[in-house]
Amino acid sequence: MITLADIEAAAIRTRGSIVRTPLSRSSTLSASAGADVWLKLENLQLTGSFKARGAYNKLSQLSDDEKRRGVVAASAGNHAQGVAVHAARLGIRAVIVMPVGTPLIKVSRTQSHGAEVVLHGENYDDAYARACQLADAHGYVYVHAYDDDLVMAGQGTIGLEILDDLPDVDDVVVPIGGGGLIGGIGVAIKAKRPQVRVVGVEASVLPSMKRALAEGRPVQLPAARTLAEGIAVRQVGARNIEACRAVVDDIVTVEDNELARAILVLLEGEKTVAEGAGAAAVAALLAGRLPVKGRKVALLVCGGNIDVNVLSRIIERGLVESGRLARLSVLVPDRPGALAEALSEVARTRANVVEVHHERAFSAGTLGQVRVDLVVETRGAEHVRELVDALRARGFEPRKG
């Protein structure tokens, strides 16, 4: 297992090549959780993810012969970018195998850093198998995303930074994919302040580390889709199990809808963009899975490489769930001016009409009625109720949904 000395050596080695990301206090999350909540913003890292740390630490230690041969890696996106950007800096050829469904932003950014991208398979495991084939066929050095001591030590430098910036921290909460991130951070934290609680967060559909620790060995789980594709790992690394058993105090899981909520809270409240995996620690806090009341807690926002189309859907879904975007179906008399009366009532309540659809033939009302479907922007659920009541008071028949 890696040691504090390995992590401290990685911190010296990566200095100047890795961004020392800020640890920022969140007044919004602190108030809602009844705790002193801080965010370690690894989404502000050079490649938008913590993965650049481990990638550089690994690549910088390759021999001259290994650098000439080139490297290959499998990744859902963030490790890919870390390897790509630092391989280019060090003059090393990099081939990255990514699952076919990898978000476009991660594929294009990996290519923009100079790596050759091979899209293969439906998940990380498929990509990993193909990357191993390419390593055997061409003599590339395989750079593992998490099951590697140098990679884990590089990720562990985050733990040193958290303790430097917040020496009296009580809890450090870290997303878990393959286990290299929490393993490295946990070793650093526990070596310097063993009383700090280290808590991991996994996607509920792929609790691979939780299962591995329970059974004492790596367990391959069935493939599953999740918003947190960056931690959607079916089987954790053997090295990482050893480290996690020694340094992780607890592991909790989060659902996709909780991840989406956390992304929106970070966007609105903290003005920072997180991907699904990057928001996992915040999701666990918001869902009440972390007993941190009255404590000082550092949450790792580990990445911010989210597809803008996915982000758009999360924003819209969040607006609907909070009532700030609502759909009403209103039955109005089939006569001139009736629609204008209904819309004027909407305007009077200060709701904003986004869409209007006027339906006569397929209306569920009587022959003397038409259905008008409205999508409106409001201040929230209470405003929606106010609008519904106002329409009913004017003789209309509104229904939500």
PLY file of the C-alpha trace (Angstrom):
ply
format ascii 1.0
element vertex 401
property float x
property float y
property float z
element edge 400
property int vertex1
property int vertex2
end_header
0.00 0.00 0.00
1.19 3.54 -0.70
2.51 5.66 2.16
2.49 9.31 3.17
6.04 9.55 1.82
4.80 8.46 -1.63
2.15 11.16 -1.60
4.52 13.85 -0.36
6.97 12.90 -3.15
4.10 13.19 -5.67
3.24 16.64 -4.29
6.81 17.83 -4.93
6.91 16.16 -8.33
3.63 17.65 -9.57
4.23 21.17 -8.26
4.10 23.60 -11.18
2.32 21.10 -13.45
-0.90 20.73 -11.42
-3.26 23.47 -10.25
-3.51 23.86 -6.49
-7.29 24.11 -6.43
-9.17 26.25 -3.89
-10.98 25.01 -0.81
-14.02 27.28 -0.67
-16.54 27.62 2.16
-20.18 27.24 1.12
-22.49 29.42 3.21
-25.53 27.92 1.43
-24.63 24.29 2.14
-23.42 25.15 5.64
-26.79 26.69 6.50
-28.82 23.80 5.06
-26.70 21.08 6.70
-26.14 22.78 10.05
-22.42 22.22 9.54
-19.34 24.12 8.38
-19.16 22.95 4.77
-16.18 23.47 2.46
-15.80 22.50 -1.19
-12.51 21.28 -2.65
-12.98 22.45 -6.25
-11.11 19.93 -8.39
-13.46 20.87 -11.23
-11.15 23.90 -11.56
-8.18 21.61 -12.23
-6.29 21.97 -15.51
-8.43 19.38 -17.31
-11.58 19.94 -15.26
-10.88 16.93 -13.05
-8.58 15.58 -10.32
-7.35 12.90 -12.74
-4.59 15.18 -14.03
-2.74 14.69 -10.72
-2.33 10.93 -10.89
-1.72 10.96 -14.65
1.19 13.40 -14.36
2.72 11.58 -11.40
2.66 8.33 -13.37
3.89 9.70 -16.70
6.71 11.70 -15.16
8.18 8.51 -13.70
8.31 6.51 -16.95
11.73 5.51 -18.21
13.06 6.95 -21.47
12.33 3.62 -23.18
8.74 3.61 -21.91
8.23 7.19 -23.08
9.46 6.25 -26.57
7.02 3.33 -26.71
4.04 5.53 -25.87
1.11 4.96 -23.52
-2.43 3.67 -23.73
-5.28 4.17 -21.28
-8.96 3.35 -20.92
-11.23 6.03 -19.57
-14.77 7.39 -19.50
-13.22 10.80 -20.05
-11.44 12.48 -17.16
-8.44 10.14 -16.88
-8.24 10.37 -20.66
-7.78 14.12 -20.57
-5.25 13.93 -17.75
-3.13 11.41 -19.65
-3.54 13.28 -22.94
-2.49 16.72 -21.73
0.53 15.54 -19.75
1.65 13.05 -22.38
1.70 15.92 -24.87
3.76 18.06 -22.47
6.26 15.24 -21.97
6.43 14.36 -25.68
4.80 10.94 -25.24
2.39 9.40 -27.75
-0.97 8.67 -26.09
-3.77 6.39 -27.28
-7.01 6.57 -25.30
-9.82 4.01 -25.53
-13.18 5.43 -24.47
-16.66 3.82 -24.31
-18.90 4.70 -27.24
-21.33 6.58 -24.98
-18.69 8.90 -23.48
-19.97 12.52 -23.41
-18.88 14.40 -26.51
-17.17 17.13 -24.48
-14.77 14.58 -22.99
-13.99 12.99 -26.35
-13.35 16.29 -28.12
-11.22 17.68 -25.31
-9.11 14.53 -25.19
-8.50 14.82 -28.91
-7.73 18.53 -28.61
-4.90 17.66 -26.21
-3.26 15.61 -28.95
-4.25 12.05 -28.01
-5.53 9.46 -30.47
-9.02 8.43 -29.35
-10.46 4.96 -30.00
-14.17 4.59 -29.23
-14.95 1.02 -28.22
-17.55 -0.82 -26.17
-20.51 0.12 -24.04
-18.69 0.70 -20.74
-15.33 1.13 -19.07
-14.68 -2.63 -18.91
-15.06 -2.98 -22.68
-12.71 -0.04 -23.21
-10.23 -1.49 -20.74
-10.12 -4.85 -22.53
-9.46 -3.11 -25.85
-6.74 -0.92 -24.33
-4.98 -4.01 -22.97
-5.11 -5.57 -26.45
-3.51 -2.46 -27.95
-0.82 -2.45 -25.25
0.08 -6.07 -26.06
-0.01 -5.51 -29.81
2.01 -2.28 -29.95
4.11 -2.31 -26.81
2.41 0.68 -25.23
2.71 1.25 -21.49
-0.71 0.90 -19.90
-1.63 3.78 -17.59
-4.39 2.56 -15.29
-7.05 5.03 -14.18
-6.95 3.95 -10.53
-5.27 0.58 -9.81
-1.72 1.98 -9.81
0.41 3.18 -6.88
1.81 6.25 -8.67
-1.66 7.28 -9.84
-3.09 6.80 -6.34
-0.25 8.82 -4.80
-0.89 11.63 -7.26
-4.56 11.76 -6.27
-3.54 11.70 -2.62
-1.98 15.16 -2.96
-5.54 16.51 -2.65
-5.60 15.24 0.93
-2.43 17.15 1.77
-3.92 20.35 0.35
-7.15 19.94 2.33
-5.20 19.55 5.58
-2.99 22.54 4.73
-6.04 24.76 4.11
-8.36 23.32 6.78
-6.23 21.63 9.46
-9.15 21.20 11.89
-11.43 19.44 9.39
-13.64 16.71 10.91
-14.91 14.89 7.81
-13.61 14.51 4.25
-16.15 13.17 1.76
-14.92 11.72 -1.53
-16.67 10.14 -4.56
-15.61 6.54 -5.28
-15.19 5.01 -8.71
-12.29 2.59 -8.90
-11.04 3.66 -5.48
-7.76 5.36 -6.37
-8.96 8.83 -5.40
-10.32 8.01 -1.96
-7.48 5.57 -1.35
-4.84 8.23 -1.96
-6.68 10.99 -0.08
-7.48 8.66 2.79
-3.86 7.57 3.24
-2.73 11.21 3.34
-5.47 12.27 5.76
-5.16 9.36 8.18
-1.35 9.54 8.29
-1.45 13.16 9.42
-4.75 13.35 11.32
-6.12 9.85 12.03
-9.17 11.25 13.87
-10.61 12.72 10.64
-13.51 10.67 9.21
-13.05 9.70 5.56
-16.37 8.90 3.87
-16.87 7.60 0.35
-19.85 8.11 -1.97
-20.86 5.69 -4.73
-23.65 5.64 -7.29
-26.40 3.41 -5.91
-26.53 1.33 -9.10
-22.81 0.49 -8.90
-21.67 0.22 -5.26
-18.56 -1.70 -6.32
-16.29 -0.66 -3.43
-18.97 -1.30 -0.83
-19.44 -4.82 -2.21
-15.70 -5.43 -2.49
-15.06 -4.46 1.13
-17.97 -6.61 2.30
-16.68 -9.67 0.42
-12.96 -9.01 0.85
-12.15 -9.09 -2.86
-12.93 -7.28 -6.12
-16.47 -8.09 -7.26
-17.63 -7.39 -10.81
-21.12 -5.91 -10.79
-23.53 -5.91 -13.75
-23.22 -2.91 -16.05
-25.56 -0.04 -15.22
-26.14 3.46 -16.52
-25.88 6.44 -14.20
-25.58 10.20 -14.39
-22.29 9.75 -12.54
-20.55 8.03 -15.45
-17.17 9.12 -14.08
-17.55 6.73 -11.11
-19.51 4.03 -12.96
-16.91 1.33 -12.32
-18.08 -2.27 -12.21
-14.99 -3.61 -10.41
-12.60 -1.65 -8.19
-8.84 -2.09 -8.17
-7.14 -4.64 -5.90
-4.68 -2.03 -4.57
-7.53 0.33 -3.88
-9.44 -2.21 -1.78
-6.42 -2.58 0.49
-6.11 1.18 0.92
-9.83 1.74 1.45
-10.07 -1.00 4.06
-7.37 0.81 6.02
-8.51 4.41 5.69
-12.22 4.68 4.78
-14.63 4.97 7.70
-17.92 4.70 5.81
-19.42 4.49 2.32
-22.85 5.83 1.34
-24.68 5.74 -1.98
-26.71 8.29 -3.95
-29.43 8.10 -6.60
-29.37 9.83 -10.00
-32.12 12.28 -9.04
-30.03 13.28 -6.00
-27.01 13.81 -8.23
-29.07 16.01 -10.55
-30.28 18.09 -7.62
-26.70 18.53 -6.37
-25.52 19.67 -9.81
-28.26 22.29 -9.86
-27.51 23.45 -6.30
-23.83 23.85 -7.14
-24.67 25.73 -10.32
-27.14 28.12 -8.68
-25.76 28.44 -5.19
-22.01 28.12 -5.71
-21.72 29.29 -9.33
-19.67 26.21 -10.14
-20.26 23.46 -12.72
-19.97 19.81 -11.63
-20.51 16.60 -13.56
-22.52 13.77 -12.03
-19.54 12.09 -10.35
-18.21 15.47 -9.28
-21.43 16.28 -7.44
-21.69 12.93 -5.59
-20.37 14.20 -2.24
-22.70 17.20 -2.33
-25.59 14.90 -3.27
-24.91 12.75 -0.21
-24.96 15.85 2.01
-28.21 17.19 0.53
-29.86 13.76 0.80
-29.08 13.59 4.53
-26.72 10.60 4.23
-23.88 12.28 6.11
-24.10 12.78 9.92
-22.14 16.03 9.90
-24.31 18.41 11.96
-22.07 20.77 13.92
-18.92 19.42 12.24
-16.41 20.87 9.79
-16.65 18.93 6.54
-14.78 19.06 3.24
-16.66 17.79 0.19
-14.66 16.94 -2.91
-16.13 18.30 -6.17
-13.94 16.04 -8.25
-14.86 17.02 -11.82
-16.80 19.45 -13.97
-16.76 17.94 -17.45
-20.49 17.66 -18.12
-22.14 17.65 -21.53
-24.11 20.87 -22.01
-27.11 18.91 -23.32
-27.19 16.86 -20.11
-26.79 20.05 -18.07
-29.69 21.63 -19.94
-31.95 18.67 -19.12
-30.92 18.76 -15.46
-31.74 22.47 -15.27
-35.16 21.99 -16.87
-35.97 18.99 -14.65
-34.89 20.94 -11.60
-37.09 23.87 -12.54
-40.05 21.51 -12.88
-39.39 19.81 -9.52
-39.14 23.15 -7.73
-42.30 24.48 -9.43
-40.46 27.23 -11.25
-41.50 25.64 -14.54
-45.05 24.26 -14.64
-47.45 22.84 -17.20
-51.17 23.53 -16.90
-54.01 22.13 -18.93
-56.89 24.63 -18.91
-60.41 24.07 -20.25
-61.80 27.35 -21.62
-65.07 28.21 -23.40
-64.89 27.79 -27.18
-65.68 31.42 -27.99
-63.78 34.49 -29.18
-61.78 36.20 -26.45
-61.83 33.28 -23.97
-58.15 32.40 -24.54
-57.17 36.05 -24.14
-59.04 36.18 -20.81
-57.20 33.11 -19.52
-53.83 34.47 -20.62
-54.54 37.86 -19.07
-55.21 36.11 -15.76
-51.84 34.37 -16.09
-50.23 37.76 -16.73
-52.02 39.30 -13.74
-50.41 36.75 -11.40
-47.01 37.63 -12.90
-46.37 34.17 -14.31
-44.60 34.07 -17.65
-46.01 32.01 -20.54
-43.32 29.96 -22.29
-45.49 27.76 -24.52
-49.17 27.70 -25.59
-50.93 24.85 -27.35
-54.62 25.22 -28.32
-56.39 21.86 -28.74
-59.98 21.48 -29.97
-60.34 18.08 -31.67
-58.72 16.02 -28.90
-60.00 18.02 -25.94
-61.49 16.06 -23.03
-64.04 18.81 -22.40
-67.53 19.31 -23.85
-68.19 20.50 -27.39
-68.36 24.01 -26.05
-64.86 23.85 -24.57
-61.28 23.67 -25.86
-58.16 22.63 -24.00
-55.28 25.06 -23.73
-51.94 23.59 -22.59
-49.66 26.18 -21.02
-46.04 25.98 -19.94
-45.33 28.81 -17.53
-42.39 30.14 -15.55
-43.21 30.91 -11.93
-41.50 31.78 -8.64
-42.14 28.29 -7.28
-44.79 25.85 -6.10
-46.73 28.46 -4.09
-46.93 30.72 -7.13
-48.30 27.82 -9.19
-51.05 27.28 -6.61
-51.86 30.99 -6.73
-52.16 30.83 -10.51
-54.44 27.76 -10.41
-56.69 29.41 -7.83
-56.87 32.62 -9.88
-57.90 30.75 -13.03
-60.59 28.83 -11.15
-61.93 32.05 -9.68
-62.44 33.33 -13.23
-64.44 30.21 -14.19
-61.71 28.21 -15.94
-60.82 24.60 -15.21
-57.02 24.28 -14.82
-55.24 21.01 -14.14
-51.53 20.57 -13.37
-49.51 18.17 -15.45
0 1
1 2
2 3
3 4
4 5
5 6
6 7
7 8
8 9
9 10
10 11
11 12
12 13
13 14
14 15
15 16
16 17
17 18
18 19
19 20
20 21
21 22
22 23
23 24
24 25
25 26
26 27
27 28
28 29
29 30
30 31
31 32
32 33
33 34
34 35
35 36
36 37
37 38
38 39
39 40
40 41
41 42
42 43
43 44
44 45
45 46
46 47
47 48
48 49
49 50
50 51
51 52
52 53
53 54
54 55
55 56
56 57
57 58
58 59
59 60
60 61
61 62
62 63
63 64
64 65
65 66
66 67
67 68
68 69
69 70
70 71
71 72
72 73
73 74
74 75
75 76
76 77
77 78
78 79
79 80
80 81
81 82
82 83
83 84
84 85
85 86
86 87
87 88
88 89
89 90
90 91
91 92
92 93
93 94
94 95
95 96
96 97
97 98
98 99
99 100
100 101
101 102
102 103
103 104
104 105
105 106
106 107
107 108
108 109
109 110
110 111
111 112
112 113
113 114
114 115
115 116
116 117
117 118
118 119
119 120
120 121
121 122
122 123
123 124
124 125
125 126
126 127
127 128
128 129
129 130
130 131
131 132
132 133
133 134
134 135
135 136
136 137
137 138
138 139
139 140
140 141
141 142
142 143
143 144
144 145
145 146
146 147
147 148
148 149
149 150
150 151
151 152
152 153
153 154
154 155
155 156
156 157
157 158
158 159
159 160
160 161
161 162
162 163
163 164
164 165
165 166
166 167
167 168
168 169
169 170
170 171
171 172
172 173
173 174
174 175
175 176
176 177
177 178
178 179
179 180
180 181
181 182
182 183
183 184
184 185
185 186
186 187
187 188
188 189
189 190
190 191
191 192
192 193
193 194
194 195
195 196
196 197
197 198
198 199
199 200
200 201
201 202
202 203
203 204
204 205
205 206
206 207
207 208
208 209
209 210
210 211
211 212
212 213
213 214
214 215
215 216
216 217
217 218
218 219
219 220
220 221
221 222
222 223
223 224
224 225
225 226
226 227
227 228
228 229
229 230
230 231
231 232
232 233
233 234
234 235
235 236
236 237
237 238
238 239
239 240
240 241
241 242
242 243
243 244
244 245
245 246
246 247
247 248
248 249
249 250
250 251
251 252
252 253
253 254
254 255
255 256
256 257
257 258
258 259
259 260
260 261
261 262
262 263
263 264
264 265
265 266
266 267
267 268
268 269
269 270
270 271
271 272
272 273
273 274
274 275
275 276
276 277
277 278
278 279
279 280
280 281
281 282
282 283
283 284
284 285
285 286
286 287
287 288
288 289
289 290
290 291
291 292
292 293
293 294
294 295
295 296
296 297
297 298
298 299
299 300
300 301
301 302
302 303
303 304
304 305
305 306
306 307
307 308
308 309
309 310
310 311
311 312
312 313
313 314
314 315
315 316
316 317
317 318
318 319
319 320
320 321
321 322
322 323
323 324
324 325
325 326
326 327
327 328
328 329
329 330
330 331
331 332
332 333
333 334
334 335
335 336
336 337
337 338
338 339
339 340
340 341
341 342
342 343
343 344
344 345
345 346
346 347
347 348
348 349
349 350
350 351
351 352
352 353
353 354
354 355
355 356
356 357
357 358
358 359
359 360
360 361
361 362
362 363
363 364
364 365
365 366
366 367
367 368
368 369
369 370
370 371
371 372
372 373
373 374
374 375
375 376
376 377
377 378
378 379
379 380
380 381
381 382
382 383
383 384
384 385
385 386
386 387
387 388
388 389
389 390
390 391
391 392
392 393
393 394
394 395
395 396
396 397
397 398
398 399
399 400
